[in-house]
Amino acid sequence: MNLNIRLEELSAEERAIHEYWMTEAIGEARKAEALGEVPIGAVVVHKDHIIGRGYNLRETTLDSTAHAEMVAIREASTALGSWRLLDCRLYVTLEPCPMCAGAMVQARVPLTVYGTPDPKAGCAGTLMNLLEETRFNHRTEVIQGVLQEECAELLTSFFRKLRQRPAKL
């Protein structure tokens, strides 16, 4: 059963809505970038309101689980007073890794929308698809490629600048 929704299948209105929320996730990614973190951002939307925001904080917090999606999921769960994020949508600038995809399944997020694929750790269709794994008791619809160029450029630009910095002695 394929729950993956192709961007081309969406109406102009649906696409505009997803682009609006992805722009919010991009704003979160810029916060990570300002801290010298890899610029990845996420938002959780419930009834057309953001109830969870997150950006990558792994280096700042020295916490390998401080991915943008995990931070946003925790905040959204607190806002709803429930670990179940039913009727929510999660928007993230980079395709979720195995940990984040697993958290989305566990939180019962019905729709995940991501910007750019992750060829090294993507688990929403690139390397594997944990969000639509039929052996799990919950599956998540996926829309990929929303504002893909903008999301990819954030990462490309960040790593280009990182490579240009002089090496520490």
Secondary structure as UniProt FT lines:
FT   STRAND          4..5
FT   HELIX           7..9
FT   HELIX           12..34
FT   TURN            35..36
FT   STRAND          41..46
FT   TURN            47..48
FT   STRAND          49..55
FT   HELIX           58..61
FT   TURN            64..65
FT   HELIX           68..80
FT   TURN            86..87
FT   STRAND          88..94
FT   HELIX           98..106
FT   TURN            107..108
FT   STRAND          111..116
FT   TURN            119..121
FT   TURN            125..126
FT   HELIX           130..132
FT   TURN            134..135
FT   STRAND          141..144
FT   TURN            146..147
FT   HELIX           148..164
//
